[in-house]
């Protein structure tokens, strides 16, 4: 058997679930995603990763700019969907939309709710030094990630894991979890549990003003900052006035004044301890290992970084 589904998502994170639902034979009657927009530097208009995949799967795509208008809300029940699957869609779903599918709207969220509700749960978990994350399927209500939970899966956050690494792991795990949740929903055995009132945190959207590295913080905080913002938007520092993104790091050896280069392996002193940068990216260049970077950069032990 299969369900008649509406799929709502926008970024790469949602694509594995779309692929898996189609492969399992569910009838995806509409794919909602954000409208295409011009790429940076005046390049051609780019459609979302979900739209690209949906069109390859020959699925109908809708790109409304809002769901608050009555005309758009009238379209939604006309799909006669059993359920909607929502993953990082990016638009608010008003009550008429939430209530249109027969069995409700189900969201895949990239955290262990109620921790890290909101826009940037993967980044914030790593930036906070969490050692565990996961994915949660919940039935949506009108609150911000407040609906009752159906299923969850956990994953360990390794000491040097980046937001990109965790993103990919959770995207794969989430696809499997959503498939299992919908199977239980179809059988009528899906159990919903209210979220606990304790342990609520909010994952605010990453602001560009918080991306610069502050070497005056302890090494662990600097390390978490670097990996929590990798690969995008990227934590950065300056060498001789040139901006460089730090994409990967690990614990370094030695100590010194914050921002001091300690050796020829790009270990940088922090307020307590040091971090060693293992992958960096100069503006306009591809990511490179520290060894590659140092072959063409004027960096020596004792130099102070901006």
ChimeraX attribute file (.defattr): number of C-alpha atoms within 10 A of each C-alpha:
attribute: neighborCount
match mode: 1-to-1
recipient: residues
	/A:1	8
	/A:2	14
	/A:3	19
	/A:4	18
	/A:5	23
	/A:6	22
	/A:7	26
	/A:8	27
	/A:9	26
	/A:10	24
	/A:11	16
	/A:12	16
	/A:13	22
	/A:14	24
	/A:15	21
	/A:16	18
	/A:17	25
	/A:18	24
	/A:19	15
	/A:20	16
	/A:21	22
	/A:22	15
	/A:23	10
	/A:24	11
	/A:25	12
	/A:26	16
	/A:27	16
	/A:28	23
	/A:29	16
	/A:30	20
	/A:31	23
	/A:32	20
	/A:33	28
	/A:34	22
	/A:35	16
	/A:36	12
	/A:37	12
	/A:38	11
	/A:39	11
	/A:40	9
	/A:41	6
	/A:42	7
	/A:43	9
	/A:44	10
	/A:45	12
	/A:46	14
	/A:47	17
	/A:48	19
	/A:49	17
	/A:50	27
	/A:51	26
	/A:52	13
	/A:53	16
	/A:54	23
	/A:55	12
	/A:56	9
	/A:57	13
	/A:58	8
	/A:59	16
	/A:60	13
	/A:61	18
	/A:62	14
	/A:63	15
	/A:64	14
	/A:65	12
	/A:66	15
	/A:67	18
	/A:68	16
	/A:69	11
	/A:70	9
	/A:71	9
	/A:72	14
	/A:73	19
	/A:74	14
	/A:75	13
	/A:76	19
	/A:77	16
	/A:78	10
	/A:79	16
	/A:80	15
	/A:81	22
	/A:82	19
	/A:83	24
	/A:84	27
	/A:85	26
	/A:86	25
	/A:87	24
	/A:88	18
	/A:89	19
	/A:90	15
	/A:91	16
	/A:92	14
	/A:93	20
	/A:94	15
	/A:95	13
	/A:96	15
	/A:97	20
	/A:98	23
	/A:99	17
	/A:100	22
	/A:101	21
	/A:102	14
	/A:103	15
	/A:104	17
	/A:105	25
	/A:106	26
	/A:107	24
	/A:108	25
	/A:109	26
	/A:110	29
	/A:111	27
	/A:112	21
	/A:113	26
	/A:114	21
	/A:115	19
	/A:116	24
	/A:117	20
	/A:118	19
	/A:119	19
	/A:120	16
	/A:121	26
	/A:122	24
	/A:123	26
	/A:124	25
	/A:125	23
	/A:126	27
	/A:127	21
	/A:128	12
	/A:129	16
	/A:130	14
	/A:131	13
	/A:132	14
	/A:133	23
	/A:134	24
	/A:135	24
	/A:136	22
	/A:137	29
	/A:138	27
	/A:139	23
	/A:140	24
	/A:141	19
	/A:142	12
	/A:143	9
	/A:144	12
	/A:145	23
	/A:146	19
	/A:147	21
	/A:148	19
	/A:149	24
	/A:150	22
	/A:151	19
	/A:152	21
	/A:153	16
	/A:154	14
	/A:155	16
	/A:156	12
	/A:157	19
	/A:158	13
	/A:159	16
	/A:160	17
	/A:161	19
	/A:162	26
	/A:163	26
	/A:164	18
	/A:165	16
	/A:166	22
	/A:167	18
	/A:168	14
	/A:169	15
	/A:170	24
	/A:171	22
	/A:172	16
	/A:173	20
	/A:174	26
	/A:175	22
	/A:176	16
	/A:177	22
	/A:178	26
	/A:179	17
	/A:180	14
	/A:181	21
	/A:182	22
	/A:183	16
	/A:184	14
	/A:185	17
	/A:186	16
	/A:187	10
	/A:188	9
	/A:189	11
	/A:190	15
	/A:191	12
	/A:192	14
	/A:193	12
	/A:194	13
	/A:195	17
	/A:196	13
	/A:197	7
	/A:198	8
	/A:199	10
	/A:200	13
	/A:201	14
	/A:202	16
	/A:203	17
	/A:204	14
	/A:205	12
	/A:206	15
	/A:207	8
	/A:208	10
	/A:209	6
	/A:210	12
	/A:211	18
	/A:212	18
	/A:213	21
	/A:214	20
	/A:215	23
	/A:216	15
	/A:217	17
	/A:218	17
	/A:219	24
	/A:220	19
	/A:221	19
	/A:222	24
	/A:223	30
	/A:224	27
	/A:225	28
	/A:226	30
	/A:227	27
	/A:228	29
	/A:229	27
	/A:230	21
	/A:231	20
	/A:232	15
	/A:233	14
	/A:234	22
	/A:235	26
	/A:236	21
	/A:237	18
	/A:238	15
	/A:239	14
	/A:240	11
	/A:241	9
	/A:242	10
	/A:243	15
	/A:244	18
	/A:245	25
	/A:246	28
	/A:247	27
	/A:248	27
	/A:249	24
	/A:250	21
	/A:251	17
	/A:252	21
	/A:253	14
	/A:254	15
	/A:255	18
	/A:256	16
	/A:257	17
	/A:258	22
	/A:259	22
	/A:260	22
	/A:261	26
	/A:262	24
	/A:263	17
	/A:264	13
	/A:265	17
	/A:266	23
	/A:267	25
	/A:268	30
	/A:269	28
	/A:270	27
	/A:271	17
	/A:272	18
	/A:273	20
	/A:274	29
	/A:275	28
	/A:276	23
	/A:277	21
	/A:278	18
	/A:279	18
	/A:280	25
	/A:281	21
	/A:282	16
	/A:283	11
	/A:284	7
	/A:285	9
	/A:286	8
	/A:287	18
	/A:288	15
	/A:289	14
	/A:290	20
	/A:291	14
	/A:292	12
	/A:293	18
	/A:294	15
	/A:295	9
	/A:296	8
	/A:297	10
	/A:298	10
	/A:299	19
	/A:300	15
	/A:301	14
	/A:302	15
	/A:303	15
	/A:304	18
	/A:305	17
	/A:306	17
